[in-house]
Amino acid sequence: MHKLRSLSVATLAEVLSRLLTRLKSTGGRPAAPLGSRILTNHDDIFKHNMWDHVQWTEEDKENARQKAEENSSVQIPLKEQGKFDTEACQYWDKFYEMHQDKFFKDRKWLFLEFPELLPSDAKSQATNRCPGDQQAEYPLPSGSDRETRQHSCHTHHHRNTDSSHRQESCQGAALEKNEAAIQTSFPGQHASFRILEVGCGVGNSVFPIVNSIKETGAFLYCCDFSLRAIQLVKDHPDYDDSVCHAFVHDICEEMASFPFPPQSLDVIMAVFVLSSIHPERMQGVVNRLSTYLKHGGTFLFRDYGRYDFSQLRFKKGRCLSENFYTRGDGTCVYFFTKEEVHDLFSKAGLEEIQNLEDRRLQVNRGKKVVMQRVWMQSKYRKS
């Protein structure tokens, strides 16, 4: 079990001061992801499922670094890595065939963390809803830590980042082809506010959004490269094609077209999606997605942070490359730093609004186990 440490008096005072400021500015509810559940007495550790504002000591950081170094010391041979690209869709289809829509919990935290998902006239209603206990927001990990996993594809194709002019030219040609292919009429064409969720899985973000945007003039697009996942979304009783369009799409495919024109989206959301893409492919994916944002549109991102509990629990022989692993079921995961996230979005021409490292203690009260969780949460705007 992790050796727990209290926040220092100075750190606690600083955190409380920031919380008070934000409480005043948000009408009494702390703005996520700061939260307000702070562990000050270790005797209380098992009273709740989650504690906010965890401060890591230098010893904590060094121990985590050593564990990651150890579990990545034996990497999967390059000749065996190809199947995790070529068979990625098969791995995820098998996953959804086995679990259907029973594995993930709906993301009730969405509107507290990302109020940008809603048009202004719907924000106050959604963000004032009680989020409940944090266990409902961030489910406890089990097995392969799949509760927070969503996905996209990853491939070994890699563009030379130094050839930026050629890349922009190719992307421009692809966009022109895509724009020409889209007819005058397209799903959501009359919407005043358009959202895209990539890697939507079985709809754990889709349906909280759909049920909140009805009669607001907003429209949601959601895609996944698993046909089985998209079918589960469409079969859901809350699926409503008057406010939502679900479709199969491979965001790693450079020439794949979307059912809407460039510069038509107000919001793009990728939650636990980019981490499943090969690190060499991430920049191209973000670059292409960003071309569909309107000027002033926002890219919302949440994913795994470096040295999260789920990274440190990997055994030797599961590492593909630095901080990039494959799980026992064939799906993959990367663990980000703040600097990497910033570079990823700024190189796509987006301006930073928020880039946070969200450190928490997640508690399994039944098993008396404490886990140090690290998530990245970011918001970037297209100027």
KAMOZI-V273257 format. One record per run of one state. SS is the DSSP state (~ for helix, > for strand, _ for the rest). FROM is the first residue (numbers start at 1). TO is the last residue. Records with the same first field share a line. If there is no record, write none. Layout:
SS=FROM-TO  FROM-TO
This chain:
_=1-8  26-37  39-41  48-49  53-57  72-74  76-77  82-82  87-87  100-109  114-114  118-119  128-133  138-163  182-192  199-205  214-217  225-226  236-243  249-264  272-273  277-278  291-292  306-308  313-318  322-323  327-331  335-335  337-337  347-349  365-368  383-383
~=9-25  42-47  58-71  78-81  83-86  88-99  110-113  115-117  120-127  134-137  164-181  206-213  227-235  274-276  279-290  309-312  338-346
>=38-38  50-52  75-75  193-198  218-224  244-248  265-271  293-305  319-321  324-326  332-334  336-336  350-364  369-382
